[in-house]
Amino acid sequence: MYKQIRAVVASDFEAVNQVIVDQLYSDVALVESIGHYIIDAGGKRMRPVLVLLSARSCSYKGTDHIRLAAVIEFIHTATLLHDDVVDMSAMRRGRPTANEKWNNPSSVLVGDFIYSRAFQILVSIGSMDIMRIIADTTNRIAEGEVLQLINKHNSAATQEGYMNVIRHKTAILFQAAAECGALLAGATDAQRAILRDAGMHIGMAFQLIDDVLDYDGDAATMGKNVGDDLAEGKPTLPLIHAMRNADAEDAALLRRCIEAGGQQGIENRELVLQRVIAIVRKCGSLEYTRELAFKQADTAIALLQGLPDTPYRTALLDMANLSVRRSS
C-alpha cells in the first residue's frame, strides 16, 4: 500500500531525496558519515510524504514543498539520533544504531547538526508562519521526550499520561507536516484545520500501533528487538492496560518489570518477556490498543473526506489506513 501512496508523488519524493543528500554536506567528515548512515537506513519517510500530499491536495503548484518535506525528515532524523542515545538502543531499522556504531557524543552532536540544518532550510523557504509552527513543534517534541524520560520505570503511569506523551513525542510532527503543507499551498482555513487535525490523528494511530508491535511484531520485519520498550522500562499502553486488568500476581510482575527495566540478565529477560507477552495477550491489551489506534485512524479518515476528491486525498486516506495496518 505504501508504494502506491508514494507513487502519487513519485517525482516530488525523488526530489526530496536529492535535497536530503545535498543538504547533508559538511566539511566535517564524521557529520556526513553519520548523517548518511541514518538517512540511508531505509525508513518509510511517511512524514515528508505527508507534506507532499497535503500541499498537493490543496492544489499547490510550486516547489518549496520539496524543501519543507526535507525539513520534516531532518527533524525526525535528529530525534532518532537523540532517542537512541537516551534509550541506549543498539538496533534500528535492522542494523546497529549510530551510537552503537560510533559513540554517544558523536550521535548527539550530529543530531544537533541535522536539527540546525533543518532550520537553515526553513529560512530559505521564507515563511514566518511555517517557521513558527516548526519551532513550536520541535519544542513540544523535546517536552515529549522529557515526559517519556520522567515516566520511565513508572509503574503508576496512566493512559491519560501515555496519550499525552505520544501526542507530544510523535503525533505533533505528523500534525506539523500536514498543516505546513496546507499553509504553504495557501489553503483555506477549513482545509488547513482538516489537515492539521488529520495529521495529528494519523500520528497517534501510528504510535499506538508501534507500541503494539513491540509486543506482537517480528524483529526482522520491524528492524528492532521485540520487547525493547519493556527492557527500557517504558510503560506503554499495552502494559498500562494489562496492569489495570490482570490479576494481582500478574499485575505485580508487570510493575516489577517496568520498575526494573533492563536490569534482568539476558536469559532471564527472555523468559520474563515471554510471560509479559502472555499476560498482555490474556488481558486483551493488544486488541484494546489497536482499537484505540483504529479510532484515531477513522477520525482522520472522516476529516479528510472534507477535502476535494483528488488522487492526493485518496493517498492521504490510504496513509490513515496504513498507519494501523502495518507490520513495521
Secondary structure, 3 states (H helix, E strand, C coil): CHHHHHHCCHHHHHHHHHHHHHHCCCCCHHHHHHHHHHHCCCCCCHHHHHHHHHHHHCCCCCCHHHHHHHHHHHHHHHHHHHHHHHCCCCEECCEECHHHHCCHHHHHHHHHHHHHHHHHHHHHHCCHHHHHHHHHHHHHHHHHHHHHHHHCCCCCCCHHHHHHHHHHHHHHHHHHHHHHHHHHCCCCHHHHHHHHHHHHHHHHHHHHHHHHHHHHCCHHHHCCCCCHHHHCCCCCHHHHHHHHHCCHHHHHHHHHHHHHHHHCCHHHHHHHHHHHHHHHHHCCHHHHHHHHHHHHHHHHHHHHCCCCCCHHHHHHHHHHHHCCCCCC
